[in-house]
Amino acid sequence: MVLHSKSLSLWSFGWIAAGLLMASPVSAQVARPASAQVARPASAVQAPKAPGALFKSPQFRNLVPGVERSIDADRSFNELTSRHDVPELLNVDGTFDWAKDTQYYHDIWALDFTFKPMRMIEVDVPAPGGKLRKKLVWYLVYRVKNPGVVWHTEPTVYADPESKVAKKDAGEFEYEVTGRDVLTEGKVTIVEEAREKPIRFVPNFVLFSRDADIGKQYLDRPLPAAQRPIQMREDVARPLKNSAEMTMEIPASPEGQDRSVWGVATWEDVDPRTDFLSVYIQGLTNAYQRKWVEGKGWWYAQKTLRLDFTRPGDEYNEHEDEIRFIRSTWVYLDSNLAPSPDAKDAAAPIPLNK
């Protein structure tokens, strides 16, 4: 049998490679005695990594300065104290003088609220019949932070009672108190006290089209079909909770730490003719007002944050770039977002039931 030179060369190369493999250090290590093993220094031996050590903490997207807007809690002395009769007791016995013009004091907390510009996104949402259809969703990404402080009133302390020189400058937060239960020298001071306890947040977001020919309200409701696309667009590493998930205890953020919780409010089927709109947010503070309305009883109102926007565009080509933030205002509204029944201020918010 005749072998070609090329086939012979490949056959020879195979035997040579096999011989080198048999003589390699890998095979020699098998026969090496235990005493000949080279000891490795202890520093060179790597300890097993703890569970999760192979995974780094998520890196959140860095926001450009100015993208977020933070709203001041706008604390007021009137939130910390109130004075009124107790009609429930006076109806029993009108001689209960101690139930007249009674002073009440309240401990007030407020969550820090920060939000990003209002935006729009088109997503597939379930429709009747089980099919999907495209829908434009308006949404507002926000975060709340528990600063870990409460505000309350205390009698003003004087360094020298005779000269009435205050021990510390209370500035604009020193108020006159008149009538019953007058405190020290008729003055009290707002005091900020650290109280690192969680605060239960129960959000209520309502978008209101303020145009005269619309005047319609839109309740924020969870949209699972839109929640994930919104997170992918805003920051894939940062979970966004809907309003149902945001009903939770917000942990306090000690100094130097930020334990903010991020959420998103969503609205669908917003009238495309809307040019002026407001977003009302309740649950950011426990400040409230109550008034006795003859024939109706007590009227309770929550301190509500109102965000005003404008959208100078048409109804045919809706785009988020047209939405402009105007201002923020704190107002007192009841659970129906209506002002006091006896309100005469023309600037009072328009009741949503009209």
Secondary structure, 3 states (H helix, E strand, C coil): CCCCHHHHHHHHHHHHHHHHHHCCHHHHHHHCCHHHCCCCCHHHCCCCCCCCCCCCCCCCCCCCCCCCEEECCCCCHHHHEEEECCHHHHCCCCCCHHHCCEEEECCECECEEEECCCEEEEEEEECCCCCEEEEEEEEEEEEEEECCEEEEEEECCEEECCCCEECCCCHHHEEECCCCCCCHHHEEEEEEEECCCCEEECCEEEEEECCCCCCCEEECCCCHHHHHHHHHHHCCCCCCECCCCCCEEECECCCCCCCCEEEEEEEECCCCCCCEEEEEEECCECCEEEEEECCCEEEEEEEEEEEEEECCCCCCCCCHHHCEEEEEEEEEECCCCCCCCCCCCCCCCCCCCC
